[in-house]
């Protein structure tokens, strides 16, 4: 149970919509309203803190946070989500990585994620013309 001052602080943090503050409040405050803080982070669209909530906060809504990460189009956090979060939708996250055109994360996704479509990731790298990662795939 939060004290009155903590509840007021939580309300102010949620109202601000600052994803970083919401995450740290959820992580460091016993009795924090995880769902309300999570909702504020999702609304912010910040892929980094959506991933952090999914990875470090027990009781977080993985599916909703994953949707927010996918919607953000951030290849790095799609890759991290696929790596670290049990039950992640590998195919949907992979599509975002491919669409992003980020050859580094296409290569890393192919190397590190079980169930990744290596051919599709390789084709995306070849289409980009990035010789460094074309060589790595070879």
Secondary structure as GFF3:
##gff-version 3
##sequence-region A 1 138
A	DSSP	alpha_helix	4	16	.	.	.	ID=ss1
A	DSSP	alpha_helix	19	28	.	.	.	ID=ss2
A	DSSP	alpha_helix	34	44	.	.	.	ID=ss3
A	DSSP	alpha_helix	47	56	.	.	.	ID=ss4
A	DSSP	alpha_helix	62	72	.	.	.	ID=ss5
A	DSSP	alpha_helix	75	84	.	.	.	ID=ss6
A	DSSP	alpha_helix	90	100	.	.	.	ID=ss7
A	DSSP	alpha_helix	103	112	.	.	.	ID=ss8
A	DSSP	alpha_helix	118	128	.	.	.	ID=ss9
A	DSSP	alpha_helix	131	137	.	.	.	ID=ss10
###
